[in-house]
Amino acid sequence: MCFLTKIRKGFVIACMMPFVAILRLIRPWLWIKFYRVKQDRIGNQTMEFAVCQTELAHRFMPKTDKCRELIVFYAGVEENGKYVANKFLLKLIKREKMSARFSWLLTKFCNYLRDFHEVFGGGGFILSYPDAFLASESEFAFVKYPPLFRLRSSDVKKGEYELEKFFRCGRDAQIVTFFNRDSAYVESLKDIFGDNAKHAAYCHSNRNSSIRNLHEAMILMSKKYFCFRMGKFVLEPLGLKQDNLVDYATSEYRSDFLDIYIFAKSRFYIGDESGINIVPCIFRKSIGLINGQISECFAALYGGDTRKSLPRHLIGQTLIPQKYYSTKRDRLLNLSEIVALAASYENATLLMTSCDKYGFKLIKNTPQEILDLTLEVEKKANDEWEEDYDHFKREDEFWKIMGAPYKSKDRFLFPRIGNQYLKENEWLLQ
């Protein structure tokens, strides 16, 4: 930090002292909380605000104190730039009646509060989204209640017009979205995020996969639906040219508006675990997650700085995990062995960044496994799915081995594991 920057920051902190004093003086009667809506990546931009607003709207927020609370949201300006992952999504957030106006003045004020907070600590206000802000596990308002994000009639008309004009997708067409995560997006943001982009690429590279593994599922679904391959920056084109299949991620007509509209209109979504899958989630679409990482689920339940519960957007959704191959034992590991491996390291998530070092490889889901998951999620989205008692037993056993605080009656408050996947890989539960 240069000398002039230090002088400026010191002056700003001095000017903030009267405001901070007022906030602390009124604290016994009114607790004003400032919550920052991050803008750098679409998952950060969406999830926290959506969960919070839903729980606030349905009065499921836990009481942190006896005093009255005033929640103020503001748009976070990243220290290394003013990059906004999706401008139309920010527009939807601004429309929320419960959200503060994302004015330049409010943003500046709250970012100055952050500077003060970094130097002197919190006290009378909060400047981030705390884990305790979420309701208890018995109150999953985000899953139970309709979405707060709603498109206006003008948005729908614009979306229908653009889909018809650019992709020949009529207003009555049913849409299914697919997504594969790769390193192209993070690579594209290096100029904006610098070393943070390199860190993200390193830590999450094992979540990447090839779009080719989705081909079988997309071809089959294109016989009944209009299928869009979603994304913003991708390494490889879809590589399929046939009716009802759109490589939207590489299209010249891709836009922030259509990114959100297509997800809002879709029947269901199939894709890798990534921030983008939160967008169909906030519109309450059925989701099928591929290439899930068991060690990350374990870390979410037990590790580090997490809530010690699984992310809210995974509740009730269906996933199939990657398999773990031990190079030392020359075989696939069962679930108990994977959990033991994850438990033996302080940070189970970072374990994924050094597979070779720890003597194992991650095996991506096969095209057939992804196809089976797609057929299952399709039936769930169309209310045609019939639960299988034998699958219930396998699923119960899966979460018991994971050591989750899981009871059979609560199974719908956890991610569901693909039916056919567990049936064909029952050895995982040995």
C-alpha positions as CSV (number, residue, x, y, z in Angstrom):
1,M,0.0,0.0,0.0
2,C,1.5,3.3,-1.1
3,F,1.9,6.3,1.2
4,L,-0.9,8.3,-0.4
5,T,-3.3,5.4,-0.1
6,K,-2.5,5.0,3.6
7,I,-3.2,8.7,4.1
8,R,-6.5,8.5,2.3
9,K,-7.6,5.4,4.2
10,G,-6.6,7.0,7.5
11,F,-8.6,10.1,6.7
12,V,-11.7,8.0,5.7
13,I,-11.5,6.0,8.9
14,A,-11.3,9.2,11.0
15,C,-14.4,10.6,9.2
16,M,-16.3,7.3,9.9
17,M,-15.8,7.5,13.6
18,P,-19.0,9.6,14.3
19,F,-21.1,7.3,12.2
20,V,-19.7,4.2,14.0
21,A,-20.3,5.9,17.3
22,I,-24.0,6.5,16.4
23,L,-24.4,2.9,15.3
24,R,-23.1,1.7,18.6
25,L,-25.1,4.1,20.7
26,I,-28.4,3.0,19.2
27,R,-27.3,-0.7,19.3
28,P,-29.5,-1.6,22.4
29,W,-32.6,-0.5,20.6
30,L,-31.8,-0.8,16.9
31,W,-29.2,-3.0,15.4
32,I,-28.4,-1.9,11.8
33,K,-26.8,-4.7,9.9
34,F,-25.0,-4.1,6.6
35,Y,-24.8,-7.1,4.3
36,R,-22.6,-7.1,1.3
37,V,-23.9,-8.7,-1.9
38,K,-20.8,-9.9,-3.7
39,Q,-20.6,-9.3,-7.5
40,D,-17.5,-11.1,-8.6
41,R,-18.9,-14.5,-9.5
42,I,-22.5,-15.5,-10.2
43,G,-22.7,-17.9,-7.3
44,N,-21.5,-15.3,-4.8
45,Q,-23.8,-12.8,-6.4
46,T,-26.9,-15.0,-6.1
47,M,-27.0,-17.5,-3.3
48,E,-26.5,-15.5,-0.1
49,F,-29.0,-12.8,-1.0
50,A,-31.6,-15.3,-2.3
51,V,-31.5,-17.4,0.9
52,C,-31.5,-14.4,3.2
53,Q,-34.4,-12.7,1.4
54,T,-36.5,-15.9,1.3
55,E,-36.0,-16.5,5.0
56,L,-36.7,-12.8,5.8
57,A,-39.9,-12.9,3.7
58,H,-41.2,-15.9,5.6
59,R,-40.0,-14.8,9.0
60,F,-37.6,-17.6,9.6
61,M,-34.7,-15.5,10.5
62,P,-33.2,-16.5,13.9
63,K,-33.4,-13.8,16.6
64,T,-29.9,-12.7,17.4
65,D,-31.0,-10.2,20.1
66,K,-34.0,-8.7,21.7
67,C,-33.6,-5.3,20.0
68,R,-35.1,-4.4,16.6
69,E,-33.0,-5.2,13.6
70,L,-32.7,-3.3,10.3
71,I,-31.2,-5.2,7.4
72,V,-29.4,-3.1,4.8
73,F,-28.0,-4.7,1.6
74,Y,-25.4,-3.1,-0.5
75,A,-23.5,-4.0,-3.6
76,G,-20.0,-5.0,-2.9
77,V,-17.3,-3.4,-5.0
78,E,-14.4,-5.8,-5.2
79,E,-11.0,-4.4,-4.2
80,N,-9.5,-5.4,-7.5
81,G,-12.2,-4.0,-9.8
82,K,-15.9,-3.3,-10.4
83,Y,-16.6,-6.5,-12.2
84,V,-20.2,-7.7,-12.0
85,A,-20.7,-11.3,-12.9
86,N,-24.2,-10.8,-14.3
87,K,-25.7,-7.3,-14.7
88,F,-29.3,-8.5,-15.3
89,L,-29.1,-10.5,-12.1
90,L,-28.0,-7.4,-10.2
91,K,-31.0,-5.6,-11.8
92,L,-33.3,-8.3,-10.3
93,I,-31.7,-7.9,-6.9
94,K,-32.3,-4.2,-7.1
95,R,-36.0,-4.8,-7.8
96,E,-36.5,-6.6,-4.5
97,K,-38.7,-4.5,-2.2
98,M,-36.8,-5.7,0.8
99,S,-33.4,-4.7,-0.5
100,A,-31.8,-1.3,-0.1
101,R,-31.1,0.8,-3.2
102,F,-27.7,-0.1,-4.5
103,S,-26.8,3.5,-4.9
104,W,-23.2,4.8,-5.4
105,L,-23.4,6.6,-2.1
106,L,-24.6,3.6,-0.1
107,T,-21.9,1.4,-1.6
108,K,-19.2,4.0,-0.8
109,F,-20.5,4.4,2.8
110,C,-20.6,0.6,3.4
111,N,-17.1,0.1,1.9
112,Y,-15.8,2.8,4.2
113,L,-17.4,0.9,7.1
114,R,-15.5,-2.1,5.9
115,D,-12.2,-0.2,6.1
116,F,-13.1,0.9,9.7
117,H,-14.2,-2.7,10.5
118,E,-10.8,-4.1,9.3
119,V,-9.0,-1.7,11.6
120,F,-11.1,-1.6,14.8
121,G,-13.4,-4.7,14.5
122,G,-17.2,-5.0,14.4
123,G,-19.2,-4.2,17.5
124,G,-22.3,-2.4,16.6
125,F,-22.6,-3.6,13.0
126,I,-21.9,-6.6,10.7
127,L,-20.4,-6.1,7.3
128,S,-20.5,-9.6,5.8
129,Y,-23.0,-12.5,5.4
130,P,-22.5,-14.6,8.6
131,D,-23.3,-18.3,8.7
132,A,-25.5,-17.8,11.8
133,F,-27.8,-15.6,9.7
134,L,-29.4,-18.8,8.2
135,A,-32.4,-20.3,9.9
136,S,-32.2,-23.6,11.8
137,E,-32.1,-26.9,9.9
138,S,-35.8,-27.4,10.6
139,E,-36.7,-24.3,8.6
140,F,-35.5,-24.7,5.0
141,A,-37.5,-21.8,3.7
142,F,-35.3,-21.6,0.6
143,V,-36.6,-25.0,-0.5
144,K,-40.2,-24.9,0.8
145,Y,-41.4,-21.6,-0.6
146,P,-41.8,-20.0,-4.1
147,P,-38.9,-17.9,-5.5
148,L,-38.8,-14.2,-4.7
149,F,-37.0,-13.5,-7.9
150,R,-39.7,-12.9,-10.6
151,L,-39.5,-11.8,-14.2
152,R,-41.8,-9.1,-15.3
153,S,-44.1,-9.5,-18.3
154,S,-41.7,-7.2,-20.2
155,D,-38.8,-9.5,-19.4
156,V,-40.8,-12.5,-20.6
157,K,-41.8,-10.8,-23.9
158,K,-38.2,-9.8,-24.5
159,G,-37.0,-13.3,-23.7
160,E,-39.5,-15.0,-25.9
161,Y,-38.7,-12.7,-28.8
162,E,-34.9,-13.2,-28.5
163,L,-35.1,-17.0,-28.2
164,E,-37.3,-17.1,-31.3
165,K,-35.2,-14.7,-33.3
166,F,-31.7,-16.0,-32.3
167,F,-32.3,-19.7,-31.7
168,R,-35.7,-20.5,-33.3
169,C,-36.9,-21.6,-29.9
170,G,-40.6,-20.9,-29.8
171,R,-42.5,-19.6,-26.8
172,D,-44.1,-23.0,-26.2
173,A,-40.8,-24.9,-26.3
174,Q,-39.7,-26.6,-23.1
175,I,-36.1,-26.0,-22.3
176,V,-33.5,-28.1,-20.5
177,T,-30.1,-26.6,-19.6
178,F,-26.7,-28.4,-19.4
179,F,-23.4,-27.1,-18.1
180,N,-19.8,-28.3,-17.8
181,R,-17.3,-26.5,-15.7
182,D,-13.8,-25.9,-17.1
183,S,-10.9,-23.5,-16.4
184,A,-11.8,-21.0,-19.2
185,Y,-13.9,-18.8,-17.0
186,V,-11.3,-18.4,-14.3
187,E,-8.6,-17.9,-16.9
188,S,-10.6,-15.1,-18.5
189,L,-10.7,-13.2,-15.2
190,K,-7.0,-13.2,-14.6
191,D,-6.7,-9.5,-15.6
192,I,-9.4,-8.7,-13.1
193,F,-8.6,-11.0,-10.1
194,G,-4.9,-11.6,-10.6
195,D,-3.6,-14.1,-8.1
196,N,-7.1,-14.9,-6.8
197,A,-8.0,-16.3,-10.2
198,K,-4.9,-18.5,-10.1
199,H,-5.8,-19.7,-6.6
200,A,-9.4,-20.5,-7.7
201,A,-8.2,-22.4,-10.8
202,Y,-5.8,-24.4,-8.6
203,C,-8.2,-25.2,-5.8
204,H,-11.2,-26.1,-8.0
205,S,-9.6,-27.7,-11.0
206,N,-10.9,-31.2,-10.0
207,R,-14.4,-30.0,-10.5
208,N,-13.8,-29.5,-14.2
209,S,-15.0,-31.9,-16.9
210,S,-15.5,-32.2,-20.6
211,I,-18.8,-31.3,-22.4
212,R,-18.4,-34.5,-24.4
213,N,-19.5,-36.5,-21.3
214,L,-22.9,-34.8,-21.6
215,H,-23.4,-35.6,-25.2
216,E,-25.6,-38.8,-24.8
217,A,-27.9,-37.1,-22.3
218,M,-28.2,-34.0,-24.5
219,I,-29.0,-35.9,-27.7
220,L,-31.7,-38.0,-25.9
221,M,-33.3,-34.9,-24.3
222,S,-33.2,-33.0,-27.6
223,K,-35.9,-35.3,-28.9
224,K,-38.4,-33.9,-26.4
225,Y,-36.9,-30.5,-25.3
226,F,-34.9,-27.6,-26.5
227,C,-31.4,-28.1,-25.0
228,F,-29.1,-25.2,-24.2
229,R,-25.4,-25.7,-23.3
230,M,-24.9,-22.8,-20.8
231,G,-21.8,-20.9,-19.8
232,K,-19.9,-17.7,-20.5
233,F,-16.4,-18.8,-21.4
234,V,-15.6,-22.4,-22.4
235,L,-12.6,-24.3,-23.6
236,E,-14.3,-26.4,-26.2
237,P,-17.4,-26.1,-28.4
238,L,-20.3,-28.4,-27.9
239,G,-19.4,-30.4,-31.0
240,L,-23.0,-31.4,-31.8
241,K,-25.1,-30.0,-34.7
242,Q,-28.7,-31.1,-34.7
243,D,-32.1,-29.7,-34.1
244,N,-33.0,-28.5,-30.6
245,L,-29.4,-28.4,-29.5
246,V,-27.9,-25.0,-28.9
247,D,-24.3,-24.2,-27.9
248,Y,-25.4,-21.1,-26.2
249,A,-22.1,-20.7,-24.3
250,T,-20.2,-20.0,-27.6
251,S,-23.1,-18.1,-29.3
252,E,-22.6,-14.4,-30.4
253,Y,-26.1,-13.9,-29.0
254,R,-25.3,-14.8,-25.4
255,S,-26.1,-12.0,-23.0
256,D,-26.5,-11.4,-19.3
257,F,-30.3,-11.2,-19.8
258,L,-30.6,-14.5,-21.6
259,D,-28.3,-16.2,-19.1
260,I,-31.0,-15.6,-16.5
261,Y,-34.1,-15.9,-18.7
262,I,-33.1,-19.3,-20.1
263,F,-32.6,-20.7,-16.6
264,A,-35.9,-19.2,-15.4
265,K,-37.8,-20.8,-18.3
266,S,-36.0,-24.2,-18.1
267,R,-37.6,-27.4,-16.9
268,F,-34.5,-28.7,-15.2
269,Y,-30.7,-28.4,-15.2
270,I,-27.8,-30.9,-15.4
271,G,-24.3,-29.9,-14.7
272,D,-21.1,-29.8,-12.7
273,E,-21.0,-28.3,-9.2
274,S,-20.3,-24.6,-9.8
275,G,-21.7,-21.2,-8.9
276,I,-23.9,-21.1,-12.1
277,N,-26.1,-23.9,-10.8
278,I,-27.4,-21.5,-8.1
279,V,-29.3,-19.6,-10.8
280,P,-31.8,-22.4,-11.7
281,C,-32.0,-23.1,-8.0
282,I,-33.3,-19.6,-7.1
283,F,-36.0,-20.2,-9.7
284,R,-36.7,-23.5,-7.9
285,K,-35.8,-25.7,-10.9
286,S,-34.9,-29.4,-10.5
287,I,-31.2,-29.9,-10.5
288,G,-29.0,-32.8,-11.3
289,L,-25.3,-32.4,-10.2
290,I,-22.6,-34.5,-11.8
291,N,-19.0,-35.1,-10.6
292,G,-19.8,-34.3,-7.0
293,Q,-16.9,-34.6,-4.6
294,I,-17.5,-36.7,-1.5
295,S,-14.6,-35.1,0.4
296,E,-16.1,-31.6,-0.2
297,C,-19.4,-32.9,1.3
298,F,-17.4,-34.2,4.2
299,A,-15.7,-30.8,4.6
300,A,-19.0,-29.0,4.5
301,L,-20.3,-31.2,7.3
302,Y,-17.2,-31.1,9.6
303,G,-14.5,-28.8,8.4
304,G,-12.9,-25.4,8.6
305,D,-15.0,-22.3,8.4
306,T,-18.2,-23.9,7.1
307,R,-21.7,-24.0,8.7
308,K,-21.1,-27.7,9.4
309,S,-24.1,-28.4,7.2
310,L,-24.5,-28.9,3.5
311,P,-25.2,-25.8,1.3
312,R,-28.8,-24.8,1.1
313,H,-29.0,-25.0,-2.7
314,L,-28.2,-28.7,-2.6
315,I,-31.1,-29.6,-0.4
316,G,-33.5,-32.0,-2.1
317,Q,-31.5,-31.9,-5.4
318,T,-30.0,-35.0,-6.9
319,L,-26.3,-35.6,-7.3
320,I,-23.9,-38.4,-8.4
321,P,-20.3,-38.2,-7.0
322,Q,-17.0,-39.0,-8.6
323,K,-15.2,-42.1,-7.7
324,Y,-11.8,-42.2,-5.9
325,Y,-9.1,-44.5,-7.3
326,S,-6.1,-45.3,-5.1
327,T,-2.9,-45.5,-7.0
328,K,-1.2,-47.1,-4.0
329,R,-3.9,-49.9,-3.6
330,D,-4.6,-50.0,-7.4
331,R,-8.3,-50.1,-6.9
332,L,-11.4,-47.9,-6.3
333,L,-12.1,-46.8,-2.7
334,N,-15.4,-47.4,-1.0
335,L,-17.2,-44.6,0.8
336,S,-15.8,-45.5,4.3
337,E,-12.3,-45.4,2.9
338,I,-12.9,-42.0,1.3
339,V,-14.4,-40.6,4.5
340,A,-11.4,-41.9,6.4
341,L,-9.1,-40.2,3.9
342,A,-10.9,-36.9,4.1
343,A,-10.9,-37.0,7.9
344,S,-7.2,-37.6,8.1
345,Y,-6.5,-34.1,6.7
346,E,-7.2,-30.8,8.3
347,N,-8.7,-29.3,5.2
348,A,-10.6,-31.9,3.3
349,T,-11.4,-29.5,0.5
350,L,-7.8,-28.6,-0.2
351,L,-7.1,-32.4,-0.3
352,M,-8.7,-32.3,-3.8
353,T,-6.0,-29.9,-5.1
354,S,-3.2,-32.5,-4.6
355,C,-4.6,-35.9,-5.6
356,D,-1.4,-37.2,-6.9
357,K,0.5,-36.2,-3.8
358,Y,-2.0,-38.2,-1.6
359,G,-2.0,-41.2,-3.9
360,F,-5.4,-41.1,-5.6
361,K,-7.2,-40.0,-8.7
362,L,-10.8,-38.7,-9.2
363,I,-12.8,-40.6,-11.8
364,K,-15.3,-38.5,-13.6
365,N,-18.9,-39.7,-14.1
366,T,-19.4,-41.7,-17.3
367,P,-21.8,-40.6,-20.1
368,Q,-24.1,-43.5,-19.1
369,E,-24.1,-42.4,-15.4
370,I,-25.0,-38.8,-16.5
371,L,-27.7,-40.1,-18.8
372,D,-29.3,-42.1,-16.0
373,L,-29.2,-39.1,-13.7
374,T,-30.8,-36.9,-16.4
375,L,-33.7,-39.4,-16.8
376,E,-34.2,-39.4,-13.1
377,V,-34.2,-35.6,-12.8
378,E,-36.5,-35.3,-15.8
379,K,-39.1,-37.5,-14.0
380,K,-38.7,-35.5,-10.8
381,A,-39.2,-32.3,-12.7
382,N,-42.4,-33.7,-14.3
383,D,-43.7,-35.2,-11.0
384,E,-43.4,-38.7,-12.5
385,W,-40.8,-40.1,-10.2
386,E,-41.7,-43.0,-8.0
387,E,-39.6,-43.5,-4.9
388,D,-37.9,-46.8,-4.4
389,Y,-37.8,-48.3,-0.9
390,D,-34.6,-50.2,-1.6
391,H,-33.0,-46.9,-2.8
392,F,-34.1,-45.3,0.5
393,K,-32.1,-47.9,2.4
394,R,-29.1,-47.4,0.2
395,E,-29.3,-43.6,0.6
396,D,-29.7,-43.8,4.4
397,E,-26.6,-45.9,4.5
398,F,-24.7,-43.5,2.4
399,W,-25.3,-40.5,4.7
400,K,-24.7,-42.7,7.8
401,I,-21.3,-43.6,6.5
402,M,-20.7,-39.9,5.8
403,G,-21.4,-39.3,9.5
404,A,-24.1,-36.7,8.7
405,P,-26.7,-35.8,11.4
406,Y,-29.2,-37.7,9.2
407,K,-32.5,-39.4,10.1
408,S,-34.6,-41.3,7.6
409,K,-37.5,-38.8,8.1
410,D,-35.1,-36.0,7.2
411,R,-33.9,-37.5,3.9
412,F,-35.6,-34.8,1.8
413,L,-33.5,-32.1,3.6
414,F,-30.3,-33.6,2.2
415,P,-29.1,-34.0,-1.3
416,R,-30.5,-37.1,-3.0
417,I,-28.0,-39.6,-4.5
418,G,-28.8,-40.8,-7.9
419,N,-30.9,-44.0,-7.8
420,Q,-29.3,-45.9,-10.6
421,Y,-25.8,-44.7,-9.5
422,L,-26.2,-46.2,-6.0
423,K,-27.8,-49.3,-7.4
424,E,-24.9,-50.0,-9.8
425,N,-22.2,-49.0,-7.3
426,E,-23.6,-50.6,-4.1
427,W,-20.0,-51.7,-3.3
428,L,-19.4,-48.1,-2.2
429,L,-21.5,-48.8,0.9
430,Q,-19.5,-51.8,2.0
